């Protein structure tokens, strides 16, 4: 049954090609929002906390600070309304899921940038 499900997902679900990114990277996600008849593009810029799942059900979580309040948003990788994903900074972290980042504030909440 799993093999059949995987076959259907690979054949019929369209995959979008984006830049590769991991936990700790700062990215900007541009996505469409429908408001009545109008369609507009909005962006969400923040640090990737985790990537989860595989294949068509893969998701990633982004966290940003809006004033003093932390805001997190979960995006499916294959969401049709996502237009593009830009990688702004590559972060150097030692874990795949940086949930400890939620408890940090101020200078401790900085992530060092990877050297190239």
SEPAVO-574729 format. One record per residue: x, y, z of N, C-alpha, C in turn. Coordinates in Angstrom, 2 decimals, always signed. Example, Ala and Ser with C-alpha at 12.3 -4.5 7.8 and 13.67 -1.06 7.14 Angstrom:
# residues 2
R     n_px     n_py     n_pz    ca_px    ca_py    ca_pz     c_px     c_py     c_pz
R   +13.19    -5.69    +7.80   +12.30    -4.50    +7.80   +13.20    -3.30    +7.80
R   +12.85    -2.25    +7.08   +13.67    -1.06    +7.14   +12.90    +0.03    +7.87
END
This chain:
# residues 116
R     n_px     n_py     n_pz    ca_px    ca_py    ca_pz     c_px     c_py     c_pz
R    +0.82    -1.20    +0.00    +0.00    +0.00    +0.00    +0.86    +1.26    +0.00
R    +1.93    +1.24    +0.79    +2.81    +2.41    +0.85    +3.49    +2.64    -0.49
R    +3.85    +1.57    -1.17    +4.50    +1.71    -2.47    +3.55    +2.34    -3.48
R    +2.30    +1.97    -3.44    +1.30    +2.54    -4.34    +1.09    +4.02    -4.05
R    +1.02    +4.37    -2.78    +0.85    +5.76    -2.38    +2.04    +6.59    -2.82
R    +3.24    +6.07    -2.64    +4.45    +6.78    -3.06    +4.49    +6.95    -4.57
R    +4.06    +5.94    -5.31    +4.03    +6.02    -6.77    +3.08    +7.13    -7.23
R    +1.90    +7.18    -6.64    +0.91    +8.19    -7.02    +1.42    +9.59    -6.70
R    +2.05    +9.76    -5.53    +2.58   +11.06    -5.16    +3.69   +11.50    -6.10
R    +4.57   +10.58    -6.48    +5.68   +10.93    -7.36    +5.19   +11.27    -8.77
R    +4.17   +10.59    -9.24    +3.71   +10.77   -10.62    +2.80   +11.98   -10.80
R    +1.87   +12.17    -9.88    +0.79   +13.13   -10.14    +0.89   +14.44    -9.38
R    +1.65   +14.50    -8.31    +1.78   +15.74    -7.56    +2.96   +16.52    -8.11
R    +2.71   +17.77    -8.48    +3.77   +18.59    -9.05    +4.68   +19.10    -7.93
R    +5.96   +18.94    -8.13    +6.94   +19.41    -7.15    +7.55   +20.70    -7.66
R    +7.74   +21.65    -6.75    +8.38   +22.90    -7.10    +9.85   +22.82    -6.73
R   +10.68   +23.46    -7.51   +12.12   +23.48    -7.25   +12.48   +24.80    -6.59
R   +12.99   +24.73    -5.36   +13.43   +25.90    -4.63   +14.89   +25.72    -4.24
R   +15.50   +26.81    -3.77   +16.85   +26.71    -3.23   +16.83   +25.79    -2.02
R   +17.93   +25.08    -1.81   +18.00   +24.21    -0.64   +18.24   +25.06    +0.60
R   +17.58   +24.72    +1.68   +17.75   +25.42    +2.94   +17.57   +24.42    +4.07
R   +18.16   +24.74    +5.21   +18.12   +23.87    +6.37   +17.76   +24.69    +7.61
R   +17.73   +24.03    +8.74   +17.46   +24.72   +10.00   +18.58   +25.72   +10.28
R   +18.20   +26.88   +10.78   +19.16   +27.93   +11.09   +19.30   +28.95    +9.98
R   +18.81   +28.66    +8.78   +18.90   +29.60    +7.68   +17.81   +30.66    +7.81
R   +18.13   +31.87    +7.40   +17.13   +32.93    +7.34   +16.61   +32.99    +5.91
R   +15.30   +32.80    +5.75   +14.72   +32.76    +4.41   +13.54   +33.70    +4.32
R   +13.18   +34.04    +3.08   +11.98   +34.82    +2.80   +11.08   +33.99    +1.90
R    +9.84   +33.79    +2.34    +8.87   +33.02    +1.56    +7.84   +33.99    +1.00
R    +7.70   +34.01    -0.32    +6.70   +34.83    -0.99    +5.52   +33.93    -1.33
R    +4.32   +34.30    -0.88    +3.14   +33.47    -1.13    +1.95   +34.36    -1.44
R    +0.98   +33.79    -2.15    -0.20   +34.53    -2.57    -1.29   +34.44    -1.51
R    -2.02   +35.56    -1.38    -3.17   +35.61    -0.48    -4.36   +36.11    -1.29
R    -5.49   +35.40    -1.17    -6.71   +35.82    -1.83    -7.57   +36.57    -0.83
R    -7.97   +37.78    -1.22    -8.87   +38.59    -0.40   -10.05   +38.96    -1.27
R   -11.09   +38.16    -1.21   -12.25   +38.37    -2.08   -11.87   +38.06    -3.52
R   -11.94   +39.07    -4.37   -11.59   +38.90    -5.79   -10.09   +39.13    -6.02
R    -9.46   +39.88    -5.12    -8.07   +40.27    -5.33    -7.10   +39.17    -4.89
R    -5.96   +39.12    -5.57    -4.87   +38.23    -5.18    -3.63   +39.09    -5.01
R    -2.99   +39.00    -3.87    -1.77   +39.78    -3.65    -0.68   +38.89    -3.09
R    +0.55   +39.36    -3.20    +1.71   +38.60    -2.73    +2.16   +39.18    -1.40
R    +2.39   +38.29    -0.46    +2.89   +38.68    +0.85    +4.14   +37.86    +1.14
R    +5.03   +38.40    +1.95    +6.22   +37.63    +2.28    +6.33   +37.44    +3.78
R    +7.05   +36.39    +4.16    +7.30   +36.05    +5.55    +8.78   +35.75    +5.67
R    +9.51   +36.58    +6.41   +10.95   +36.41    +6.56   +11.26   +36.01    +7.99
R   +12.05   +34.94    +8.13   +12.41   +34.49    +9.46   +13.42   +33.36    +9.41
R   +13.68   +32.78   +10.57   +14.66   +31.70   +10.71   +13.94   +30.36   +10.64
R   +14.50   +29.44    +9.88   +13.92   +28.11    +9.78   +14.24   +27.35   +11.06
R   +13.19   +26.91   +11.74   +13.37   +26.15   +12.98   +13.50   +24.67   +12.69
R   +12.72   +24.18   +11.74   +12.78   +22.75   +11.43   +12.29   +22.48   +10.03
R   +12.74   +21.36    +9.48   +12.15   +20.76    +8.29   +11.66   +19.39    +8.71
R   +10.47   +19.04    +8.29    +9.87   +17.81    +8.79    +9.16   +17.09    +7.66
R    +9.20   +15.76    +7.72    +8.51   +14.95    +6.73    +9.38   +14.69    +5.51
R    +8.77   +14.04    +4.51    +9.49   +13.77    +3.27    +8.49   +13.69    +2.14
R    +8.99   +13.86    +0.95    +8.13   +13.76    -0.23    +7.14   +14.91    -0.31
R    +5.90   +14.57    -0.63    +4.88   +15.60    -0.81    +4.36   +16.16    +0.50
R    +4.57   +15.45    +1.59    +4.05   +15.91    +2.88    +5.11   +16.66    +3.69
R    +6.18   +17.09    +3.07    +7.25   +17.78    +3.79    +6.82   +19.21    +4.14
R    +7.14   +19.63    +5.35    +6.83   +20.98    +5.81    +8.07   +21.60    +6.44
R    +8.03   +22.93    +6.57    +9.09   +23.63    +7.28    +8.46   +24.72    +8.12
R    +9.08   +25.01    +9.26    +8.57   +25.99   +10.21    +9.52   +27.18   +10.24
R    +8.95   +28.37   +10.15    +9.73   +29.60   +10.18    +9.30   +30.41   +11.40
R   +10.27   +31.01   +12.06    +9.99   +31.85   +13.24   +10.57   +33.24   +13.01
R    +9.76   +34.26   +13.32   +10.25   +35.63   +13.26    +9.74   +36.38   +14.47
R   +10.38   +37.47   +14.78    +9.95   +38.31   +15.89    +9.15   +39.48   +15.30
R    +7.94   +39.64   +15.79    +7.10   +40.77   +15.40    +6.97   +41.65   +16.64
R    +7.83   +42.64   +16.74    +7.92   +43.44   +17.96    +8.58   +42.60   +19.04
R    +7.85   +42.34   +20.10    +8.39   +41.49   +21.18    +7.73   +40.12   +21.19
R    +6.88   +39.86   +20.21    +6.14   +38.60   +20.16    +6.75   +37.72   +19.07
R    +7.01   +36.46   +19.41    +7.50   +35.51   +18.42    +6.35   +34.93   +17.62
R    +6.50   +34.91   +16.29    +5.46   +34.39   +15.40    +6.05   +33.24   +14.61
R    +5.37   +32.11   +14.62    +5.82   +30.95   +13.86    +4.78   +30.60   +12.82
R    +5.25   +30.13   +11.68    +4.34   +29.73   +10.62    +4.86   +28.45    +9.99
R    +3.97   +27.53    +9.72    +4.33   +26.26    +9.10    +3.88   +26.29    +7.65
R    +4.80   +26.01    +6.74    +4.50   +25.97    +5.31    +4.74   +24.57    +4.78
R    +3.80   +24.00    +4.03    +4.10   +22.79    +3.26    +5.02   +23.16    +2.09
R    +5.96   +22.30    +1.77    +6.91   +22.60    +0.70    +6.18   +22.70    -0.65
R    +5.17   +21.85    -0.86    +4.46   +21.83    -2.13    +3.19   +22.67    -2.12
R    +3.12   +23.70    -1.30    +1.96   +24.57    -1.25    +1.84   +25.32    -2.58
R    +0.70   +25.24    -3.26    +0.59   +25.90    -4.57    +0.70   +27.41    -4.52
R    +0.37   +28.03    -3.38    +0.41   +29.49    -3.32    +1.81   +30.04    -3.08
R    +2.80   +29.20    -2.80    +4.17   +29.69    -2.64    +4.74   +30.03    -4.01
R    +5.19   +31.27    -4.17    +5.76   +31.70    -5.43    +7.26   +31.44    -5.48
R    +7.96   +31.90    -4.44    +9.40   +31.66    -4.41    +9.91   +31.70    -2.98
R   +11.07   +31.11    -2.80   +11.75   +31.10    -1.50   +13.16   +31.60    -1.73
R   +13.52   +32.67    -1.01   +14.87   +33.22    -1.10   +15.63   +32.89    +0.18
R   +16.86   +32.45    +0.03   +17.71   +32.21    +1.18   +18.54   +33.47    +1.41
R   +18.30   +34.14    +2.54   +19.01   +35.39    +2.84   +20.35   +35.14    +3.52
R   +20.37   +34.25    +4.52   +21.61   +33.91    +5.23   +21.63   +32.43    +5.53
R   +22.80   +31.84    +5.45   +22.98   +30.44    +5.86   +23.46   +30.44    +7.30
R   +22.72   +29.78    +8.16   +23.07   +29.75    +9.57   +23.88   +28.52    +9.93
R   +24.73   +28.68   +10.93   +25.54   +27.57   +11.41   +24.95   +27.09   +12.72
R   +24.24   +25.95   +12.66   +23.66   +25.35   +13.86   +24.05   +23.88   +13.89
R   +23.95   +23.28   +15.07   +24.41   +21.91   +15.23   +23.27   +20.91   +15.30
R   +22.05   +21.38   +15.15   +20.89   +20.50   +15.26   +19.98   +20.67   +14.05
R   +19.14   +19.68   +13.82   +18.19   +19.74   +12.72   +16.92   +20.48   +13.14
R   +16.63   +20.49   +14.43   +15.45   +21.18   +14.93   +15.88   +22.06   +16.09
R   +15.80   +23.36   +15.92   +16.34   +24.28   +16.91   +15.21   +24.90   +17.73
R   +14.51   +24.05   +18.48   +13.42   +24.53   +19.32   +13.93   +25.36   +20.49
R   +15.18   +25.20   +20.87   +15.74   +26.00   +21.95   +15.77   +27.47   +21.56
R   +15.67   +27.76   +20.30   +15.70   +29.13   +19.78   +14.50   +29.94   +20.29
R   +13.41   +29.25   +20.63   +12.22   +29.94   +21.12   +12.45   +30.63   +22.45
R   +13.31   +30.08   +23.26   +13.54   +30.64   +24.58   +14.61   +31.71   +24.64
R   +15.27   +31.98   +23.53   +16.36   +32.95   +23.52   +15.86   +34.33   +23.11
R   +16.42   +35.35   +23.73   +16.09   +36.73   +23.38   +17.37   +37.55   +23.30
R   +17.31   +38.66   +22.63   +18.43   +39.59   +22.56   +19.60   +39.03   +21.78
R   +20.80   +39.27   +22.29   +22.01   +38.84   +21.57   +22.18   +37.33   +21.54
R   +21.58   +36.64   +22.50   +21.70   +35.17   +22.51   +20.91   +34.53   +21.38
R   +19.98   +35.28   +20.81   +19.13   +34.74   +19.74   +19.78   +34.89   +18.37
R   +21.03   +35.28   +18.33   +21.72   +35.41   +17.05   +22.26   +34.05   +16.62
R   +22.22   +33.82   +15.33   +22.79   +32.61   +14.75   +23.97   +33.03   +13.88
R   +25.13   +32.41   +14.11   +26.30   +32.79   +13.33   +26.14   +32.31   +11.89
R   +26.69   +33.08   +10.97   +26.57   +32.77    +9.56   +27.66   +31.79    +9.14
R   +27.31   +30.89    +8.24   +28.28   +29.92    +7.74   +29.33   +30.62    +6.90
R   +30.55   +30.15    +7.01   +31.61   +30.65    +6.14   +31.54   +29.93    +4.83
R   +31.91   +30.61    +3.77   +31.83   +29.98    +2.44   +33.14   +29.54    +1.94
END
